[in-house]
Amino acid sequence: MRIGELSERTGTPRRLLRYYEEQGLIVADRAPNGYRRYDEYNVDRVMQIRGLLDAGLPTRIIKQILPCLDKPRAIHFPDATPEMLATLEHERDRMDQRIRCLERNRDAIAEYLDVVRANRSPEAAAGPVATP
């Protein structure tokens, strides 16, 4: 498939797909005319990359663990070094901190909304009045 189809199927902009290729996260064959061609396998691979990026992992770590991901959510890492384990533990702990921060912010916003709604005047709560 060409880059446009991969972009459409994964919801990933073409520019990001090119970046993933530059970073060595995905590989494209080249047609004689120079166009990129991607195997079906790249659809799942791009989704894995997006998920790992969304989780906060940097591309340098993703590049190290991608060879251990043979399908979504399956990690086969039989020869993990102590350094790699420490890096992954550090990233997991960072994610936990971000989750706690997001939960605190979500709860603060929800509390604020509750207070604002409870203190609104009945006219404001009813919304705008339509005029004929």
Z-matrix of the N, CA and C atoms (Angstrom, degrees):
N
C 1 1.444
C 2 1.522 1 108.23
N 3 1.317 2 116.02 1 153.55
C 4 1.456 3 120.32 2 179.18
C 5 1.518 4 110.28 3 -88.72
N 6 1.306 5 115.95 4 171.17
C 7 1.461 6 121.41 5 -173.12
C 8 1.533 7 111.89 6 -60.45
N 9 1.330 8 117.05 7 -35.49
C 10 1.465 9 120.07 8 179.38
C 11 1.516 10 112.23 9 -62.11
N 12 1.315 11 116.63 10 -41.83
C 13 1.470 12 120.03 11 179.29
C 14 1.525 13 110.75 12 -68.73
N 15 1.339 14 116.86 13 -42.57
C 16 1.462 15 119.50 14 177.56
C 17 1.523 16 110.07 15 -61.08
N 18 1.314 17 116.62 16 -40.89
C 19 1.456 18 121.60 17 178.12
C 20 1.529 19 110.56 18 -60.38
N 21 1.308 20 115.88 19 -47.08
C 22 1.461 21 121.14 20 -179.04
C 23 1.529 22 111.95 21 -64.62
N 24 1.305 23 116.77 22 -44.06
C 25 1.473 24 120.98 23 -176.09
C 26 1.521 25 112.99 24 -70.64
N 27 1.333 26 116.85 25 -26.82
C 28 1.465 27 119.76 26 -177.95
C 29 1.522 28 113.20 27 -105.32
N 30 1.324 29 116.44 28 -8.81
C 31 1.462 30 119.37 29 -176.24
C 32 1.520 31 112.55 30 69.14
N 33 1.315 32 116.07 31 25.70
C 34 1.457 33 121.89 32 -176.84
C 35 1.526 34 109.51 33 -111.14
N 36 1.321 35 117.27 34 126.31
C 37 1.469 36 118.58 35 179.22
C 38 1.529 37 111.94 36 -58.34
N 39 1.303 38 116.06 37 148.11
C 40 1.466 39 121.61 38 -179.65
C 41 1.527 40 110.88 39 -56.54
N 42 1.307 41 115.32 40 -38.84
C 43 1.468 42 119.66 41 -179.69
C 44 1.528 43 110.93 42 -58.53
N 45 1.344 44 116.63 43 -41.99
C 46 1.466 45 119.96 44 178.17
C 47 1.520 46 111.35 45 -67.30
N 48 1.310 47 117.21 46 -38.05
C 49 1.469 48 119.64 47 177.80
C 50 1.521 49 110.45 48 -61.68
N 51 1.320 50 116.57 49 -40.27
C 52 1.469 51 119.52 50 176.79
C 53 1.528 52 110.73 51 -64.11
N 54 1.329 53 115.13 52 -39.33
C 55 1.468 54 119.92 53 177.73
C 56 1.527 55 110.52 54 -63.23
N 57 1.325 56 117.53 55 -44.87
C 58 1.465 57 120.64 56 178.17
C 59 1.525 58 110.10 57 -58.08
N 60 1.321 59 115.93 58 -39.18
C 61 1.463 60 119.38 59 178.57
C 62 1.530 61 110.31 60 -66.61
N 63 1.320 62 117.67 61 -43.79
C 64 1.473 63 121.28 62 177.85
C 65 1.525 64 111.35 63 -58.34
N 66 1.335 65 116.06 64 -36.66
C 67 1.456 66 121.46 65 -178.45
C 68 1.527 67 112.66 66 -80.63
N 69 1.328 68 117.23 67 -5.34
C 70 1.463 69 121.06 68 179.85
C 71 1.516 70 113.19 69 80.24
N 72 1.341 71 116.94 70 19.03
C 73 1.457 72 120.33 71 -179.20
C 74 1.524 73 112.09 72 -84.90
N 75 1.327 74 117.12 73 -31.40
C 76 1.460 75 121.89 74 174.14
C 77 1.529 76 107.57 75 -132.48
N 78 1.323 77 114.75 76 160.44
C 79 1.466 78 120.65 77 -178.94
C 80 1.517 79 107.83 78 -126.93
N 81 1.319 80 115.02 79 135.26
C 82 1.461 81 120.78 80 176.34
C 83 1.520 82 108.83 81 -119.48
N 84 1.328 83 115.10 82 141.39
C 85 1.462 84 119.92 83 168.91
C 86 1.526 85 106.68 84 -80.76
N 87 1.304 86 115.70 85 161.97
C 88 1.464 87 119.77 86 177.24
C 89 1.522 88 109.50 87 -115.34
N 90 1.321 89 114.87 88 132.05
C 91 1.456 90 120.84 89 174.30
C 92 1.532 91 107.68 90 -74.92
N 93 1.325 92 118.01 91 163.74
C 94 1.461 93 120.30 92 178.47
C 95 1.540 94 113.47 93 -54.36
N 96 1.338 95 116.31 94 -29.66
C 97 1.466 96 119.78 95 179.14
C 98 1.536 97 112.57 96 -84.29
N 99 1.344 98 116.71 97 2.01
C 100 1.465 99 120.77 98 177.43
C 101 1.514 100 114.70 99 93.08
N 102 1.338 101 117.89 100 -7.19
C 103 1.457 102 120.42 101 179.79
C 104 1.524 103 110.38 102 -68.23
N 105 1.318 104 114.66 103 144.73
C 106 1.457 105 119.36 104 175.66
C 107 1.522 106 109.57 105 -73.96
N 108 1.346 107 114.96 106 142.49
C 109 1.468 108 121.37 107 173.84
C 110 1.526 109 107.46 108 -128.56
N 111 1.310 110 115.78 109 130.38
C 112 1.463 111 121.94 110 -177.39
C 113 1.520 112 110.21 111 -115.16
N 114 1.321 113 115.37 112 142.09
C 115 1.464 114 121.27 113 173.44
C 116 1.520 115 109.28 114 -76.27
N 117 1.311 116 116.05 115 159.92
C 118 1.468 117 122.50 116 176.53
C 119 1.528 118 111.12 117 -54.86
N 120 1.304 119 116.00 118 -34.16
C 121 1.467 120 123.24 119 -179.61
C 122 1.534 121 111.44 120 -53.24
N 123 1.332 122 116.51 121 -32.12
C 124 1.461 123 120.35 122 -176.59
C 125 1.520 124 113.73 123 -67.28
N 126 1.314 125 118.50 124 -21.26
C 127 1.466 126 120.07 125 177.72
C 128 1.533 127 109.16 126 -61.50
N 129 1.333 128 116.58 127 -52.46
C 130 1.470 129 119.81 128 178.13
C 131 1.524 130 111.43 129 -64.89
N 132 1.322 131 116.76 130 -38.59
C 133 1.466 132 120.61 131 -178.27
C 134 1.533 133 110.70 132 -62.35
N 135 1.315 134 116.68 133 -43.83
C 136 1.471 135 119.87 134 178.98
C 137 1.525 136 109.99 135 -64.51
N 138 1.323 137 117.13 136 -39.56
C 139 1.466 138 119.87 137 178.56
C 140 1.526 139 110.39 138 -64.13
N 141 1.328 140 117.67 139 -38.42
C 142 1.465 141 120.96 140 175.93
C 143 1.528 142 110.38 141 -62.76
N 144 1.314 143 116.00 142 -46.45
C 145 1.463 144 120.51 143 -179.78
C 146 1.521 145 109.96 144 -59.70
N 147 1.309 146 116.66 145 -46.32
C 148 1.470 147 120.42 146 -179.60
C 149 1.524 148 111.06 147 -60.88
N 150 1.319 149 116.08 148 -42.40
C 151 1.463 150 119.76 149 178.81
C 152 1.523 151 112.12 150 -63.27
N 153 1.318 152 116.26 151 -42.45
C 154 1.465 153 120.00 152 179.63
C 155 1.525 154 111.22 153 -68.22
N 156 1.326 155 116.99 154 -38.37
C 157 1.468 156 119.85 155 175.95
C 158 1.525 157 110.46 156 -65.49
N 159 1.335 158 116.92 157 -43.35
C 160 1.466 159 120.74 158 178.20
C 161 1.524 160 111.49 159 -61.23
N 162 1.330 161 115.96 160 -30.30
C 163 1.462 162 119.97 161 178.43
C 164 1.527 163 111.94 162 -77.17
N 165 1.329 164 116.40 163 -8.44
C 166 1.451 165 119.74 164 176.24
C 167 1.516 166 115.54 165 102.56
N 168 1.324 167 117.59 166 3.60
C 169 1.460 168 119.10 167 179.36
C 170 1.522 169 109.99 168 -75.75
N 171 1.314 170 118.11 169 136.48
C 172 1.463 171 120.22 170 175.50
C 173 1.530 172 110.95 171 -75.83
N 174 1.325 173 116.07 172 156.94
C 175 1.461 174 120.02 173 -176.54
C 176 1.524 175 112.25 174 -61.04
N 177 1.332 176 118.81 175 -30.22
C 178 1.467 177 119.70 176 -179.84
C 179 1.524 178 111.10 177 -64.03
N 180 1.318 179 117.70 178 -34.54
C 181 1.470 180 120.87 179 177.79
C 182 1.520 181 110.05 180 -79.38
N 183 1.318 182 116.32 181 -39.72
C 184 1.466 183 119.71 182 177.95
C 185 1.529 184 109.68 183 -58.01
N 186 1.309 185 116.78 184 -42.10
C 187 1.468 186 120.49 185 179.68
C 188 1.525 187 111.12 186 -60.06
N 189 1.327 188 117.02 187 -33.96
C 190 1.462 189 120.55 188 -179.50
C 191 1.521 190 112.45 189 -74.35
N 192 1.334 191 117.08 190 -34.13
C 193 1.467 192 118.27 191 -175.53
C 194 1.526 193 113.57 192 -95.82
N 195 1.333 194 118.32 193 -15.70
C 196 1.468 195 119.53 194 179.98
C 197 1.525 196 113.74 195 -54.86
N 198 1.329 197 119.36 196 -40.53
C 199 1.468 198 117.52 197 179.08
C 200 1.534 199 113.09 198 -61.77
N 201 1.311 200 117.06 199 -17.33
C 202 1.468 201 120.98 200 -178.83
C 203 1.524 202 112.11 201 -91.92
N 204 1.312 203 117.00 202 -4.97
C 205 1.463 204 121.35 203 179.74
C 206 1.516 205 108.38 204 -102.43
N 207 1.323 206 116.38 205 105.40
C 208 1.462 207 116.91 206 -179.28
C 209 1.520 208 112.18 207 -95.15
N 210 1.314 209 117.67 208 -14.89
C 211 1.460 210 122.29 209 173.73
C 212 1.525 211 107.08 210 -158.18
N 213 1.324 212 117.57 211 163.21
C 214 1.462 213 119.11 212 -176.70
C 215 1.527 214 112.71 213 -53.45
N 216 1.323 215 114.55 214 133.41
C 217 1.458 216 124.96 215 176.13
C 218 1.524 217 114.01 216 66.94
N 219 1.319 218 118.78 217 11.80
C 220 1.461 219 120.75 218 177.20
C 221 1.522 220 108.94 219 -115.80
N 222 1.322 221 115.96 220 122.78
C 223 1.451 222 120.59 221 179.59
C 224 1.521 223 108.63 222 -117.29
N 225 1.317 224 115.57 223 125.85
C 226 1.457 225 121.56 224 176.59
C 227 1.519 226 106.48 225 -120.90
N 228 1.319 227 116.59 226 103.90
C 229 1.452 228 122.26 227 -172.03
C 230 1.523 229 109.15 228 -130.76
N 231 1.338 230 118.26 229 66.42
C 232 1.464 231 120.28 230 -173.56
C 233 1.525 232 114.28 231 -68.98
N 234 1.322 233 118.29 232 -22.61
C 235 1.464 234 119.79 233 -175.43
C 236 1.526 235 112.22 234 -117.81
N 237 1.326 236 117.22 235 39.49
C 238 1.462 237 121.32 236 -179.37
C 239 1.528 238 109.75 237 -65.35
N 240 1.310 239 114.44 238 132.84
C 241 1.465 240 119.60 239 177.73
C 242 1.521 241 109.41 240 -82.69
N 243 1.320 242 118.03 241 159.01
C 244 1.468 243 119.68 242 175.63
C 245 1.529 244 111.79 243 -57.60
N 246 1.329 245 117.22 244 -34.25
C 247 1.458 246 120.53 245 178.93
C 248 1.526 247 111.08 246 -65.71
N 249 1.340 248 116.29 247 -42.53
C 250 1.458 249 119.84 248 179.52
C 251 1.522 250 110.58 249 -65.20
N 252 1.320 251 117.12 250 -42.47
C 253 1.462 252 119.98 251 177.72
C 254 1.522 253 110.85 252 -61.11
N 255 1.331 254 117.14 253 -42.48
C 256 1.462 255 120.84 254 178.96
C 257 1.528 256 110.65 255 -63.89
N 258 1.330 257 116.79 256 -39.80
C 259 1.463 258 120.86 257 178.55
C 260 1.512 259 110.89 258 -63.54
N 261 1.330 260 116.36 259 -45.65
C 262 1.460 261 119.90 260 179.47
C 263 1.523 262 111.83 261 -65.79
N 264 1.322 263 117.61 262 -38.54
C 265 1.465 264 120.40 263 176.52
C 266 1.524 265 110.63 264 -63.30
N 267 1.327 266 116.17 265 -41.36
C 268 1.464 267 120.48 266 177.88
C 269 1.533 268 110.66 267 -61.59
N 270 1.331 269 116.68 268 -44.71
C 271 1.466 270 120.67 269 179.50
C 272 1.525 271 110.95 270 -65.02
N 273 1.324 272 117.23 271 -39.66
C 274 1.464 273 120.26 272 176.85
C 275 1.519 274 110.59 273 -61.23
N 276 1.340 275 116.86 274 -43.47
C 277 1.465 276 120.83 275 179.55
C 278 1.527 277 111.27 276 -64.88
N 279 1.339 278 116.22 277 -37.97
C 280 1.467 279 119.91 278 176.11
C 281 1.526 280 110.91 279 -62.50
N 282 1.329 281 116.63 280 -41.25
C 283 1.460 282 120.67 281 177.84
C 284 1.522 283 110.76 282 -62.56
N 285 1.335 284 116.42 283 -42.88
C 286 1.463 285 120.28 284 177.76
C 287 1.527 286 111.21 285 -58.49
N 288 1.330 287 116.72 286 -41.83
C 289 1.469 288 120.55 287 178.32
C 290 1.521 289 111.01 288 -63.85
N 291 1.322 290 116.47 289 -42.98
C 292 1.464 291 119.90 290 179.33
C 293 1.521 292 110.79 291 -64.86
N 294 1.326 293 117.11 292 -39.26
C 295 1.470 294 120.61 293 178.67
C 296 1.525 295 109.63 294 -61.90
N 297 1.327 296 117.20 295 -45.74
C 298 1.474 297 120.12 296 179.04
C 299 1.526 298 111.04 297 -61.10
N 300 1.328 299 117.00 298 -41.42
C 301 1.462 300 121.18 299 178.50
C 302 1.531 301 110.49 300 -63.74
N 303 1.321 302 117.62 301 -45.11
C 304 1.459 303 121.28 302 178.15
C 305 1.529 304 111.28 303 -61.71
N 306 1.327 305 116.70 304 -40.88
C 307 1.464 306 119.89 305 178.77
C 308 1.523 307 110.99 306 -63.80
N 309 1.341 308 116.75 307 -42.49
C 310 1.478 309 119.86 308 177.71
C 311 1.527 310 110.84 309 -61.57
N 312 1.327 311 116.78 310 -44.47
C 313 1.459 312 120.58 311 179.76
C 314 1.525 313 111.41 312 -64.72
N 315 1.337 314 116.84 313 -43.00
C 316 1.463 315 120.67 314 177.54
C 317 1.517 316 110.91 315 -60.06
N 318 1.340 317 116.22 316 -44.66
C 319 1.458 318 120.10 317 -179.54
C 320 1.527 319 111.67 318 -65.56
N 321 1.334 320 117.36 319 -38.04
C 322 1.464 321 120.79 320 178.68
C 323 1.524 322 110.66 321 -65.39
N 324 1.326 323 117.10 322 -41.23
C 325 1.462 324 120.41 323 178.33
C 326 1.524 325 110.56 324 -65.89
N 327 1.318 326 116.80 325 -42.96
C 328 1.467 327 120.26 326 178.75
C 329 1.526 328 110.48 327 -61.57
N 330 1.329 329 117.43 328 -42.20
C 331 1.461 330 121.27 329 178.75
C 332 1.532 331 110.45 330 -63.52
N 333 1.317 332 116.30 331 -43.90
C 334 1.461 333 120.81 332 178.27
C 335 1.526 334 110.51 333 -59.88
N 336 1.324 335 117.59 334 -46.90
C 337 1.458 336 121.34 335 179.22
C 338 1.519 337 111.43 336 -60.31
N 339 1.323 338 117.38 337 -40.60
C 340 1.465 339 120.79 338 178.26
C 341 1.525 340 110.85 339 -61.23
N 342 1.335 341 117.12 340 -44.42
C 343 1.462 342 121.28 341 -179.57
C 344 1.523 343 110.51 342 -65.26
N 345 1.315 344 117.12 343 -45.86
C 346 1.466 345 120.79 344 -179.45
C 347 1.519 346 110.28 345 -61.66
N 348 1.304 347 116.92 346 -45.33
C 349 1.479 348 119.71 347 -179.73
C 350 1.517 349 111.82 348 -65.19
N 351 1.317 350 116.63 349 -37.46
C 352 1.470 351 119.83 350 -179.38
C 353 1.523 352 111.26 351 -68.92
N 354 1.322 353 118.06 352 -27.45
C 355 1.466 354 121.90 353 -176.37
C 356 1.520 355 113.80 354 -99.13
N 357 1.300 356 118.15 355 3.28
C 358 1.473 357 120.34 356 179.24
C 359 1.509 358 110.42 357 -71.96
N 360 1.328 359 116.37 358 144.98
C 361 1.462 360 120.76 359 176.29
C 362 1.533 361 108.13 360 -70.47
N 363 1.327 362 117.07 361 155.04
C 364 1.468 363 119.45 362 179.72
C 365 1.531 364 112.15 363 -58.64
N 366 1.348 365 117.63 364 -34.59
C 367 1.467 366 120.20 365 -179.83
C 368 1.533 367 110.26 366 -66.47
N 369 1.325 368 116.94 367 -43.05
C 370 1.456 369 120.68 368 179.66
C 371 1.516 370 111.24 369 -66.98
N 372 1.328 371 116.29 370 -37.02
C 373 1.462 372 120.43 371 179.91
C 374 1.522 373 111.76 372 -66.36
N 375 1.360 374 116.68 373 -30.06
C 376 1.467 375 120.18 374 -178.90
C 377 1.516 376 112.05 375 -74.57
N 378 1.308 377 117.29 376 -20.95
C 379 1.464 378 120.24 377 179.15
C 380 1.513 379 111.29 378 93.92
N 381 1.319 380 116.63 379 -179.83
C 382 1.464 381 120.60 380 -177.69
C 383 1.528 382 111.46 381 -67.64
N 384 1.307 383 115.21 382 147.88
C 385 1.459 384 121.29 383 179.00
C 386 1.516 385 108.48 384 -93.94
N 387 1.313 386 116.48 385 131.13
C 388 1.457 387 121.07 386 -179.93
C 389 1.515 388 109.30 387 -79.36
N 390 1.333 389 116.31 388 137.40
C 391 1.460 390 120.04 389 177.32
C 392 1.513 391 108.51 390 -110.03
N 393 1.360 392 116.19 391 140.55
C 394 1.482 393 118.83 392 -177.39
C 395 1.504 394 112.53 393 -74.19
